[in-house]
Amino acid sequence: PSYMAPEQAVGNNAAISAITDVYGIGAVLYQLLTGHPPFAGGTTYETIKFLLDTEPRKPRLWNPKIDRDLSTICLKCLEKDPKRRYPSALALAEDLERWLKHEPISARRTGLVTRGRKWVRRNPSSALLAASLVALAAAASWIVWKAEFIRQPATTGIAVLPFENLSDEKEHAFFADGVQDDILTKLAKIADLKVISRSSVMQYRGKQDVRQIGNALRVSYVLEGTVRRLGGKLHVNAQLVDTRTDEDIWADEYDRDLNDVFAIETEVAQSIANRLRAKVSPREKAAIEQRPTNDLVAYDLYVQAVSLIDKAAYEERKEQGKDYFQAIELLNQAIARDPAFLLAYCRLAEAHDELYFDRFDYTPSRLELAKSAIDSAFRLKPDSGEAHLALGRHFYHGYFDYDHARHELAIAVRTLPNDARIFEWSGYIDRRQNRWYDAVRNFERAMELDPRNVKILTDGAITYHLLRDYKKEGETIDRLIALEPNKIDFPLARAGIDLRERANTRATHAVLQKILTDNPEFARERFDLALYERDAVAAEHALAVLGALGEDTFDAGRGGMQFSRACLQGSLARMKGDAAAAHVAFTVARAQQEEAVRARPDYGPPLCVLGLIDAGLGRKEEALREGRRALELAPMAKDSLDGVDVLYVYAVICAWTGERDLAIEQLETLAKIPAGPSYGDLRLSPNWDSLRGDPRFEKIVASLAPKEVVSK
């Protein structure tokens, strides 16, 4: 289906024509140019959905060396509206011929090329065959003769490792980190290079095997260096090493005044780019030459703050907030010393937005502080990629304004082609906007640029999980386990694949049994497993542990859904058939949930949970009304993750209230879309017990079953 035209995908046979074949030729050309089909999902359904609902990624985003006109020709073939494609395969062939001759192409004109139509109508089969051969031959010729446009850069990647501090004063370690960070930042602005992100390279402090580093980061080169600061003097040594041969291919030493440090960094970056034969545009050259600040103390404060912000992403909540506040203090000090320090404003905005999003300070004034820092950055440089990145995050974290966030990130990537954060955040937005093909591509690019970033890898695994691509999810979790073998979350997530894919609880049970004594915070996972296994005693024990921990509200689903402990108690009592206990628990839960709804009256998930509680209380009409209203407030077109969560809970409401047909109708939809229920959930969850035995329900379950189960 990756090469199928939209009119074919929807079964509109009346619309199929020679123009449909133009789409197919364009799809093959897209594959030849990029190495990828225009659309690809984890399942046939997902591929068709991408094909119908999303636009193909521009070929030049896969490889900027692809000629713009050739990209335009390819995308014209892939227009969803047949009227906007070439009118025939011959017209496509003629435009490709123009491109090969370096003549202006018709795809850029307003009108469509019409020459040859009469001949095509007289000889449609011959025309299609000839045009297909011309198109594919032209694409092949382009690959052979125009290889300059698509060849890989001379380097398959470079990692700038932490520079060793040789100064007598150990507090100068941050200064050495600053030298490395600025060189990395400058090189990362060159689109012709692949540069590994800071968070992945900082793990290689100290002398290590460059071959191993090259394999781990998937790069061909590493830059190593040392920094010695003595009074007002500075000595920097840098060497570029080929990780495949362990040989130095460039090295230089710099003895300068301390104030020349930024000039040294520029010279190193320029030398590396030249040695790797990277093409550097005039704009990139200007960016390399730009100083981050004229104040060395301010830069030292900035480097310390950046280290804290990056570290906070991996920490427990208490330490997280502490690091963000400390980073803000350091950045404010840096800005006080240099009010023109653009990068400091951008990271300051990030820290403020994180405090707001993570609810350390969920107040409008915190958002205003972030916006003020962003405004300062734009005043200094209106076309700053870093400022656009900061604004994109601000739109997402502060307002869940996905469209504006996407727009800002698209601007940022033009000048920050190696910034993994842009692809990471684009992936988050793609998931929310039901652009799953794009989400996969963006997270895969982020993982390529930042291959040891636990946060990015985790979200990459989650994306595969939501697409039910359990093979890639498992591979990504294996990478996480290799990075952090002592972190128990990852073996538990790995075991969970067997539960979701095959409805097999044994692996999850074994992991939880091993870790729960020393890690009681995983009692929530034990509660969910106990419901799947119909183990009421274990479920009650898990709830008691959660109570002892003071935990009373729990995240659920994929978006912003939350359940109270009382709601979980009601679900357990319902599973046991204890109507009286269920009524008591759900009554308590209802009072708590009404407060949540009042706090966010226009947000669908809390209202849907209220509907579920009312279903547990036997208040059928209220439950169904609340569920329907929640669907109106959280349509999948607005936020696909919240939308799927609400639709799932609405299906449970229907099942609990005896609306079997309505429940099955929702499940038929959920089973076909990303982020819907897994085979394990439908097979094991008590939520669906009232539907078991219904052939329609069993058909839905079978549609999600792994091949070995279906074949039995």
Secondary structure, 3 states (H helix, E strand, C coil): CCCCCHHHHCCCHHHCCHHHHHHHHHHHHHHHHHCCCCCCCCCHHHHHHHHHHCCCCCHHHHCCCCCHHHHHHHHHHCCCCHHHCCCCHHHHHHHHHHHHCCCCCHHHCCCCCCCCHHHHHHCHHHHHHHHHHHHHHHHHHHHHHCHHHHCCCCCCCEEECCCEECCCCHHHHHHHHHHHHHHHHHHHCCCCCCECCHHHHHHHCCCCCHHHHHHHHCCCEEEEEEEEEECCEEEEEEEEEECCCCEEEEEEEEEEEHHHHHHHHHHHHHHHHHHCCCCCCHHHHHHHHCCCCCCHHHHHHHHHHHHHHHHHCCCCHHHHHHHHHHHHHHHHHHHHHCCCCHHHHHHHHHHHHHHHHCCCCCCHHHHHHHHHHHHHHHHHCCCCHHHHHHHHHHHHHHHCCHHHHHHHHHHHHHHCCCCHHHHHHHHHHHHHCCCHHHHHHHHHHHHHHCCCCHHHHHHHHHHHHHCCCHHHHHHHHHHHHHHCCCCCHHHHHHHHHHHHHHCCCHHHHHHHHHHCCCCHHHHHHHHHHHHHCCCHHHHHHHHHHHHHCCCCEEEECCCCEEEEHHHHHHHHHHHHCCHHHHHHHHHHHHHHHHHHHHHCCCCHHHHHHHHHHHHHCCCHHHHHHHHHHHHHHCCCCCCHHHHHHHHHHHHHHHHHCCCHHHHHHHHHHHCCCCCCCCHHHHHHCHHHHHHCCCHHHHHHHHHHCCHHHHCC
